[in-house]
Amino acid sequence: MDKPQHSDPLQEKRRQTDVNLSTEREKTDEALKGISESIETSFDETIAEARARDDCATKRERKIADREIAHQRSETPSTSVGTETRKDVATKGSENINENVDENISERVKLERQRSDAAIERERSRVHVALERERDAKTAAMNTMLEAERGQTDESLDAERVRTDQDMSRSHSLLMHEALEHGKTKTLLMTRDEFLAIVSHDLRNPLSAIASSVEMLLEEATKKGWDSEGRRWLELIHRNANAAIRLIQDLIDVERMAEGKLEFRFSRHLVRDILLEAVESFRSVAQANGVRLQADHELLSGYVVCDRGRITQVLSNLLGNAIKFTPRGG
């Protein structure tokens, strides 16, 4: 059975971002289209109302002009008083003249009005074409600006994603390096634990046996009255065996300190005993390095409450460093 394929959360998030961005842009396009159509409709209505007002004003002016022409016609002089012969002659001539004049006036007015209507229509057509061109230019400019803005947004988004990928790649490399180092540290810790186990068990036990054996020899030397030189060498062996045991204990204590489990055992001790023991432990080392090591007995009086083993460790470190860095003859 095939394992289910899990999509990358980052890629899924980016896909959702692209979908949301596309949806948002569609909404923006619809909103801009609605606003543009609303503005154009309002503008067309305003122009239509202005043209309607102009047409109404033109009609009123033409009606007024028609009434004035009709009034002028009604006031044309005609002979109603005089001799019959004169009336007949004048009437026929006057009627013919008036009819010709009226026809000429009507034709001129009609032609003038036709030319005026044609001119108005041409002007309106020209304005309409100009408005359409202006709208197309505005629409094209807005689309160009919108596309440029969206292109810049896409570039910024792509650049941000590239930076994110690079950061993730670096983070992944650092994480892998950290995991590798952690593995090495874990191996070292296991090695250290194994080393401490060896030190605490396989080395301390034989050293403890040596120290116990030397103690038994010292007791035997006391009973049998061995010479002081032999006892001195046995005491030296005993002190150094105990020192080695303390060093092993130091290693174990380091681990206990790391775990917060270091313990102290306090009791009352003579200062003289602690210091002389430390000095005697390092006397042979001092002689080998050409350094004179001695204790001032006048300052060795009194008691102290302490953990004797810990204080001995401190003194051993101090004396060891002092002998190490003191020049010969010091």
C-alpha positions as a Markdown table, in Angstrom:
| # | Residue | x | y | z |
|---|---|---|---|---|
| 1 | Met | 0.0 | 0.0 | 0.0 |
| 2 | Asp | 1.4 | 3.4 | -1.0 |
| 3 | Lys | 2.1 | 5.9 | 1.7 |
| 4 | Pro | -0.1 | 9.0 | 1.6 |
| 5 | Gln | 1.7 | 12.0 | -0.1 |
| 6 | His | 1.9 | 14.9 | 2.3 |
| 7 | Ser | 2.1 | 18.3 | 0.6 |
| 8 | Asp | 4.8 | 20.7 | 1.6 |
| 9 | Pro | 3.2 | 23.2 | 4.1 |
| 10 | Leu | 5.2 | 26.1 | 2.6 |
| 11 | Gln | 4.1 | 25.3 | -1.0 |
| 12 | Glu | 0.5 | 24.8 | 0.1 |
| 13 | Lys | 0.7 | 28.2 | 1.9 |
| 14 | Arg | 2.1 | 29.8 | -1.3 |
| 15 | Arg | -0.5 | 28.2 | -3.4 |
| 16 | Gln | -3.2 | 29.6 | -1.1 |
| 17 | Thr | -1.5 | 33.0 | -1.3 |
| 18 | Asp | -1.6 | 32.9 | -5.1 |
| 19 | Val | -5.3 | 31.9 | -5.0 |
| 20 | Asn | -6.1 | 34.7 | -2.6 |
| 21 | Leu | -4.1 | 37.2 | -4.7 |
| 22 | Ser | -5.9 | 36.2 | -7.9 |
| 23 | Thr | -9.3 | 36.4 | -6.2 |
| 24 | Glu | -8.4 | 39.8 | -4.7 |
| 25 | Arg | -7.3 | 41.1 | -8.1 |
| 26 | Glu | -10.6 | 39.9 | -9.7 |
| 27 | Lys | -12.5 | 41.7 | -7.1 |
| 28 | Thr | -10.5 | 44.8 | -7.7 |
| 29 | Asp | -11.1 | 44.6 | -11.5 |
| 30 | Glu | -14.8 | 44.2 | -10.9 |
| 31 | Ala | -14.9 | 47.1 | -8.5 |
| 32 | Leu | -12.9 | 49.4 | -10.9 |
| 33 | Lys | -15.1 | 48.4 | -13.7 |
| 34 | Gly | -18.2 | 49.2 | -11.7 |
| 35 | Ile | -16.8 | 52.6 | -10.6 |
| 36 | Ser | -15.8 | 53.4 | -14.2 |
| 37 | Glu | -19.2 | 52.4 | -15.6 |
| 38 | Ser | -20.9 | 54.4 | -12.9 |
| 39 | Ile | -18.9 | 57.5 | -13.6 |
| 40 | Glu | -19.4 | 57.1 | -17.4 |
| 41 | Thr | -23.1 | 56.6 | -16.9 |
| 42 | Ser | -23.4 | 59.7 | -14.7 |
| 43 | Phe | -21.3 | 61.7 | -17.2 |
| 44 | Asp | -23.4 | 60.5 | -20.2 |
| 45 | Glu | -26.6 | 61.4 | -18.3 |
| 46 | Thr | -25.2 | 64.9 | -17.5 |
| 47 | Ile | -24.3 | 65.4 | -21.2 |
| 48 | Ala | -27.8 | 64.1 | -22.3 |
| 49 | Glu | -29.5 | 66.5 | -19.9 |
| 50 | Ala | -27.4 | 69.4 | -21.1 |
| 51 | Arg | -28.2 | 68.6 | -24.7 |
| 52 | Ala | -31.9 | 68.2 | -23.9 |
| 53 | Arg | -31.9 | 71.6 | -22.3 |
| 54 | Asp | -30.1 | 73.0 | -25.4 |
| 55 | Asp | -32.7 | 71.4 | -27.7 |
| 56 | Cys | -35.6 | 72.8 | -25.6 |
| 57 | Ala | -34.0 | 76.3 | -25.7 |
| 58 | Thr | -33.6 | 76.0 | -29.4 |
| 59 | Lys | -37.2 | 74.9 | -29.9 |
| 60 | Arg | -38.4 | 77.8 | -27.7 |
| 61 | Glu | -36.3 | 80.3 | -29.7 |
| 62 | Arg | -37.6 | 78.9 | -33.0 |
| 63 | Lys | -41.2 | 79.2 | -31.8 |
| 64 | Ile | -40.6 | 82.8 | -30.8 |
| 65 | Ala | -39.0 | 83.4 | -34.2 |
| 66 | Asp | -42.0 | 81.8 | -35.9 |
| 67 | Arg | -44.4 | 83.9 | -34.0 |
| 68 | Glu | -42.5 | 87.1 | -34.9 |
| 69 | Ile | -42.5 | 86.1 | -38.6 |
| 70 | Ala | -46.2 | 85.4 | -38.5 |
| 71 | His | -46.8 | 88.7 | -36.7 |
| 72 | Gln | -44.9 | 90.6 | -39.3 |
| 73 | Arg | -46.9 | 88.9 | -42.1 |
| 74 | Ser | -50.1 | 89.9 | -40.5 |
| 75 | Glu | -49.0 | 93.6 | -40.4 |
| 76 | Thr | -48.2 | 93.8 | -44.1 |
| 77 | Pro | -50.2 | 96.8 | -45.6 |
| 78 | Ser | -53.0 | 96.0 | -47.9 |
| 79 | Thr | -55.3 | 98.6 | -49.5 |
| 80 | Ser | -58.9 | 98.4 | -48.1 |
| 81 | Val | -60.1 | 101.9 | -49.0 |
| 82 | Gly | -60.0 | 103.5 | -52.4 |
| 83 | Thr | -61.4 | 103.1 | -55.8 |
| 84 | Glu | -62.3 | 99.7 | -57.1 |
| 85 | Thr | -59.9 | 99.8 | -60.0 |
| 86 | Arg | -57.0 | 100.7 | -57.8 |
| 87 | Lys | -57.8 | 97.9 | -55.3 |
| 88 | Asp | -58.0 | 95.2 | -57.9 |
| 89 | Val | -54.7 | 96.1 | -59.5 |
| 90 | Ala | -52.9 | 96.6 | -56.1 |
| 91 | Thr | -54.3 | 93.5 | -54.6 |
| 92 | Lys | -53.2 | 91.1 | -57.3 |
| 93 | Gly | -49.7 | 92.5 | -57.3 |
| 94 | Ser | -49.4 | 92.6 | -53.6 |
| 95 | Glu | -50.5 | 89.1 | -53.1 |
| 96 | Asn | -48.0 | 87.8 | -55.6 |
| 97 | Ile | -45.2 | 89.7 | -54.0 |
| 98 | Asn | -46.2 | 88.7 | -50.4 |
| 99 | Glu | -46.4 | 85.1 | -51.3 |
| 100 | Asn | -42.9 | 85.2 | -52.9 |
| 101 | Val | -41.5 | 87.0 | -50.0 |
| 102 | Asp | -43.1 | 84.5 | -47.5 |
| 103 | Glu | -41.8 | 81.6 | -49.4 |
| 104 | Asn | -38.3 | 83.0 | -49.6 |
| 105 | Ile | -38.3 | 83.7 | -45.9 |
| 106 | Ser | -39.6 | 80.2 | -45.0 |
| 107 | Glu | -37.0 | 78.6 | -47.2 |
| 108 | Arg | -34.1 | 80.6 | -45.7 |
| 109 | Val | -35.3 | 79.9 | -42.2 |
| 110 | Lys | -35.7 | 76.2 | -43.0 |
| 111 | Leu | -32.3 | 76.0 | -44.6 |
| 112 | Glu | -30.7 | 78.0 | -41.7 |
| 113 | Arg | -32.3 | 75.7 | -39.2 |
| 114 | Gln | -31.2 | 72.6 | -41.1 |
| 115 | Arg | -27.6 | 73.9 | -41.2 |
| 116 | Ser | -27.8 | 74.7 | -37.5 |
| 117 | Asp | -29.1 | 71.2 | -36.7 |
| 118 | Ala | -26.4 | 69.6 | -38.8 |
| 119 | Ala | -23.7 | 71.7 | -37.2 |
| 120 | Ile | -25.0 | 70.8 | -33.7 |
| 121 | Glu | -25.1 | 67.2 | -34.7 |
| 122 | Arg | -21.6 | 67.3 | -36.1 |
| 123 | Glu | -20.3 | 69.0 | -32.9 |
| 124 | Arg | -22.0 | 66.4 | -30.8 |
| 125 | Ser | -20.6 | 63.6 | -32.8 |
| 126 | Arg | -17.1 | 65.2 | -32.5 |
| 127 | Val | -17.5 | 65.6 | -28.8 |
| 128 | His | -18.8 | 62.0 | -28.5 |
| 129 | Val | -15.8 | 60.7 | -30.4 |
| 130 | Ala | -13.4 | 62.8 | -28.3 |
| 131 | Leu | -15.0 | 61.5 | -25.1 |
| 132 | Glu | -14.8 | 57.9 | -26.3 |
| 133 | Arg | -11.1 | 58.4 | -27.1 |
| 134 | Glu | -10.5 | 60.0 | -23.7 |
| 135 | Arg | -12.2 | 57.2 | -22.0 |
| 136 | Asp | -10.2 | 54.6 | -23.9 |
| 137 | Ala | -7.0 | 56.5 | -23.1 |
| 138 | Lys | -7.9 | 56.7 | -19.4 |
| 139 | Thr | -8.8 | 53.0 | -19.3 |
| 140 | Ala | -5.6 | 52.0 | -21.1 |
| 141 | Ala | -3.5 | 54.2 | -18.7 |
| 142 | Met | -5.3 | 52.8 | -15.7 |
| 143 | Asn | -4.8 | 49.2 | -17.0 |
| 144 | Thr | -1.1 | 50.0 | -17.7 |
| 145 | Met | -0.6 | 51.4 | -14.2 |
| 146 | Leu | -2.5 | 48.5 | -12.6 |
| 147 | Glu | -0.5 | 46.0 | -14.6 |
| 148 | Ala | 2.8 | 47.7 | -13.6 |
| 149 | Glu | 1.8 | 47.8 | -10.0 |
| 150 | Arg | 0.8 | 44.1 | -10.1 |
| 151 | Gly | 4.0 | 43.2 | -11.9 |
| 152 | Gln | 6.0 | 45.0 | -9.2 |
| 153 | Thr | 4.0 | 43.1 | -6.5 |
| 154 | Asp | 4.7 | 39.8 | -8.3 |
| 155 | Glu | 8.4 | 40.6 | -8.5 |
| 156 | Ser | 8.5 | 41.5 | -4.8 |
| 157 | Leu | 6.6 | 38.3 | -3.9 |
| 158 | Asp | 9.0 | 36.2 | -6.0 |
| 159 | Ala | 12.0 | 37.9 | -4.5 |
| 160 | Glu | 10.6 | 37.3 | -1.0 |
| 161 | Arg | 10.0 | 33.7 | -1.8 |
| 162 | Val | 13.6 | 33.3 | -3.1 |
| 163 | Arg | 14.9 | 34.9 | 0.1 |
| 164 | Thr | 12.7 | 32.6 | 2.1 |
| 165 | Asp | 13.9 | 29.5 | 0.2 |
| 166 | Gln | 17.5 | 30.6 | 0.7 |
| 167 | Asp | 16.9 | 31.2 | 4.4 |
| 168 | Met | 15.3 | 27.8 | 4.7 |
| 169 | Ser | 18.1 | 26.2 | 2.9 |
| 170 | Arg | 20.6 | 27.8 | 5.2 |
| 171 | Ser | 18.5 | 26.9 | 8.2 |
| 172 | His | 18.3 | 23.3 | 7.0 |
| 173 | Ser | 22.1 | 23.2 | 6.5 |
| 174 | Leu | 22.6 | 24.6 | 10.0 |
| 175 | Leu | 20.1 | 22.1 | 11.4 |
| 176 | Met | 21.8 | 19.3 | 9.7 |
| 177 | His | 25.2 | 20.5 | 10.9 |
| 178 | Glu | 23.8 | 20.9 | 14.4 |
| 179 | Ala | 22.3 | 17.4 | 14.3 |
| 180 | Leu | 25.7 | 16.1 | 13.1 |
| 181 | Glu | 27.5 | 17.9 | 15.9 |
| 182 | His | 24.9 | 16.7 | 18.4 |
| 183 | Gly | 25.6 | 13.1 | 17.2 |
| 184 | Lys | 29.3 | 13.7 | 17.7 |
| 185 | Thr | 28.7 | 15.2 | 21.2 |
| 186 | Lys | 26.4 | 12.3 | 22.1 |
| 187 | Thr | 29.2 | 9.9 | 21.0 |
| 188 | Leu | 31.7 | 11.9 | 23.1 |
| 189 | Leu | 29.4 | 11.9 | 26.1 |
| 190 | Met | 29.0 | 8.2 | 25.8 |
| 191 | Thr | 32.7 | 7.8 | 25.5 |
| 192 | Arg | 33.2 | 10.1 | 28.5 |
| 193 | Asp | 30.6 | 8.1 | 30.5 |
| 194 | Glu | 32.4 | 4.9 | 29.6 |
| 195 | Phe | 35.7 | 6.5 | 30.6 |
| 196 | Leu | 34.3 | 7.6 | 33.9 |
| 197 | Ala | 33.0 | 4.2 | 34.5 |
| 198 | Ile | 36.4 | 2.7 | 33.8 |
| 199 | Val | 38.1 | 5.3 | 36.0 |
| 200 | Ser | 35.7 | 5.0 | 38.9 |
| 201 | His | 35.8 | 1.2 | 38.9 |
| 202 | Asp | 38.8 | -0.3 | 37.1 |
| 203 | Leu | 41.4 | 2.2 | 38.3 |
| 204 | Arg | 40.1 | 3.2 | 41.7 |
| 205 | Asn | 39.8 | -0.4 | 42.9 |
| 206 | Pro | 43.5 | -1.3 | 42.4 |
| 207 | Leu | 44.6 | 2.0 | 43.8 |
| 208 | Ser | 42.4 | 1.4 | 46.9 |
| 209 | Ala | 44.0 | -2.0 | 47.2 |
| 210 | Ile | 47.5 | -0.4 | 47.0 |
| 211 | Ala | 46.6 | 2.1 | 49.7 |
| 212 | Ser | 45.2 | -0.6 | 51.9 |
| 213 | Ser | 48.2 | -2.8 | 51.5 |
| 214 | Val | 50.5 | 0.1 | 52.3 |
| 215 | Glu | 48.5 | 0.8 | 55.5 |
| 216 | Met | 49.0 | -2.8 | 56.5 |
| 217 | Leu | 52.7 | -2.5 | 55.8 |
| 218 | Leu | 52.9 | 0.6 | 57.9 |
| 219 | Glu | 51.2 | -1.1 | 60.8 |
| 220 | Glu | 53.6 | -4.0 | 60.4 |
| 221 | Ala | 56.6 | -1.7 | 60.3 |
| 222 | Thr | 55.4 | -0.1 | 63.5 |
| 223 | Lys | 55.1 | -3.4 | 65.2 |
| 224 | Lys | 58.5 | -4.7 | 64.0 |
| 225 | Gly | 60.3 | -1.4 | 64.4 |
| 226 | Trp | 61.5 | -0.8 | 60.8 |
| 227 | Asp | 63.9 | 2.0 | 60.2 |
| 228 | Ser | 62.6 | 5.5 | 59.6 |
| 229 | Glu | 63.8 | 5.5 | 56.0 |
| 230 | Gly | 61.6 | 2.5 | 55.1 |
| 231 | Arg | 58.6 | 3.9 | 56.9 |
| 232 | Arg | 59.1 | 7.2 | 55.0 |
| 233 | Trp | 58.9 | 5.5 | 51.6 |
| 234 | Leu | 55.8 | 3.6 | 52.7 |
| 235 | Glu | 54.2 | 6.8 | 53.8 |
| 236 | Leu | 55.1 | 8.4 | 50.5 |
| 237 | Ile | 53.5 | 5.5 | 48.6 |
| 238 | His | 50.4 | 5.7 | 50.8 |
| 239 | Arg | 50.0 | 9.4 | 50.3 |
| 240 | Asn | 50.4 | 9.2 | 46.5 |
| 241 | Ala | 48.0 | 6.3 | 46.3 |
| 242 | Asn | 45.4 | 8.4 | 48.2 |
| 243 | Ala | 46.2 | 11.4 | 45.9 |
| 244 | Ala | 45.5 | 9.2 | 42.9 |
| 245 | Ile | 42.3 | 8.1 | 44.4 |
| 246 | Arg | 41.4 | 11.7 | 45.0 |
| 247 | Leu | 42.1 | 12.6 | 41.4 |
| 248 | Ile | 39.8 | 9.9 | 40.3 |
| 249 | Gln | 37.3 | 11.2 | 42.8 |
| 250 | Asp | 37.8 | 14.7 | 41.2 |
| 251 | Leu | 36.7 | 13.3 | 37.8 |
| 252 | Ile | 33.6 | 11.8 | 39.3 |
| 253 | Asp | 32.9 | 15.0 | 41.2 |
| 254 | Val | 33.0 | 16.9 | 37.9 |
| 255 | Glu | 30.2 | 14.8 | 36.6 |
| 256 | Arg | 28.3 | 15.2 | 39.8 |
| 257 | Met | 28.7 | 18.9 | 39.7 |
| 258 | Ala | 27.3 | 19.0 | 36.1 |
| 259 | Glu | 24.3 | 17.1 | 37.4 |
| 260 | Gly | 24.0 | 19.3 | 40.5 |
| 261 | Lys | 24.6 | 16.3 | 42.8 |
| 262 | Leu | 27.9 | 17.2 | 44.5 |
| 263 | Glu | 27.8 | 16.4 | 48.2 |
| 264 | Phe | 29.8 | 17.7 | 51.2 |
| 265 | Arg | 30.6 | 16.0 | 54.4 |
| 266 | Phe | 31.5 | 18.5 | 57.1 |
| 267 | Ser | 33.4 | 17.7 | 60.3 |
| 268 | Arg | 35.9 | 19.3 | 62.7 |
| 269 | His | 39.6 | 19.0 | 61.8 |
| 270 | Leu | 43.0 | 20.3 | 62.9 |
| 271 | Val | 44.4 | 22.8 | 60.4 |
| 272 | Arg | 47.9 | 21.4 | 61.1 |
| 273 | Asp | 47.0 | 17.9 | 60.0 |
| 274 | Ile | 45.3 | 19.0 | 56.7 |
| 275 | Leu | 48.2 | 21.3 | 55.7 |
| 276 | Leu | 51.0 | 19.0 | 56.6 |
| 277 | Glu | 49.4 | 16.1 | 54.8 |
| 278 | Ala | 49.1 | 18.3 | 51.6 |
| 279 | Val | 52.8 | 19.4 | 52.0 |
| 280 | Glu | 54.1 | 15.9 | 52.5 |
| 281 | Ser | 52.1 | 14.7 | 49.5 |
| 282 | Phe | 54.0 | 17.1 | 47.2 |
| 283 | Arg | 57.4 | 17.2 | 48.9 |
| 284 | Ser | 58.9 | 14.6 | 46.6 |
| 285 | Val | 57.5 | 16.4 | 43.5 |
| 286 | Ala | 58.9 | 19.7 | 44.8 |
| 287 | Gln | 62.3 | 18.1 | 45.3 |
| 288 | Ala | 62.3 | 16.7 | 41.8 |
| 289 | Asn | 61.5 | 20.2 | 40.4 |
| 290 | Gly | 64.2 | 21.8 | 42.5 |
| 291 | Val | 61.6 | 23.7 | 44.6 |
| 292 | Arg | 61.7 | 24.1 | 48.3 |
| 293 | Leu | 58.4 | 23.3 | 50.0 |
| 294 | Gln | 57.8 | 23.9 | 53.7 |
| 295 | Ala | 55.0 | 24.8 | 56.1 |
| 296 | Asp | 55.1 | 27.5 | 58.7 |
| 297 | His | 54.3 | 25.6 | 61.9 |
| 298 | Glu | 53.4 | 28.9 | 63.8 |
| 299 | Leu | 50.4 | 29.3 | 61.5 |
| 300 | Leu | 49.1 | 25.8 | 61.8 |
| 301 | Ser | 47.2 | 26.0 | 65.1 |
| 302 | Gly | 43.5 | 25.8 | 65.5 |
| 303 | Tyr | 40.5 | 23.8 | 64.2 |
| 304 | Val | 38.3 | 24.2 | 61.1 |
| 305 | Val | 34.9 | 22.7 | 60.2 |
| 306 | Cys | 35.1 | 21.5 | 56.6 |
| 307 | Asp | 34.9 | 18.6 | 54.1 |
| 308 | Arg | 38.5 | 17.4 | 54.5 |
| 309 | Gly | 38.5 | 15.6 | 51.2 |
| 310 | Arg | 37.3 | 18.7 | 49.3 |
| 311 | Ile | 39.8 | 21.0 | 51.1 |
| 312 | Thr | 42.6 | 18.5 | 50.3 |
| 313 | Gln | 41.6 | 18.7 | 46.6 |
| 314 | Val | 41.8 | 22.5 | 46.7 |
| 315 | Leu | 45.2 | 22.5 | 48.4 |
| 316 | Ser | 46.5 | 19.8 | 46.0 |
| 317 | Asn | 45.5 | 22.0 | 43.0 |
| 318 | Leu | 47.2 | 25.1 | 44.6 |
| 319 | Leu | 50.4 | 23.3 | 45.5 |
| 320 | Gly | 50.6 | 21.5 | 42.2 |
| 321 | Asn | 50.3 | 24.7 | 40.2 |
| 322 | Ala | 52.7 | 26.5 | 42.5 |
| 323 | Ile | 55.4 | 23.8 | 42.0 |
| 324 | Lys | 54.7 | 23.7 | 38.3 |
| 325 | Phe | 55.2 | 27.5 | 37.7 |
| 326 | Thr | 57.9 | 28.1 | 40.4 |
| 327 | Pro | 61.4 | 28.3 | 38.9 |
| 328 | Arg | 64.1 | 26.0 | 40.2 |
| 329 | Gly | 65.6 | 27.2 | 43.5 |
| 330 | Gly | 62.3 | 28.9 | 44.4 |
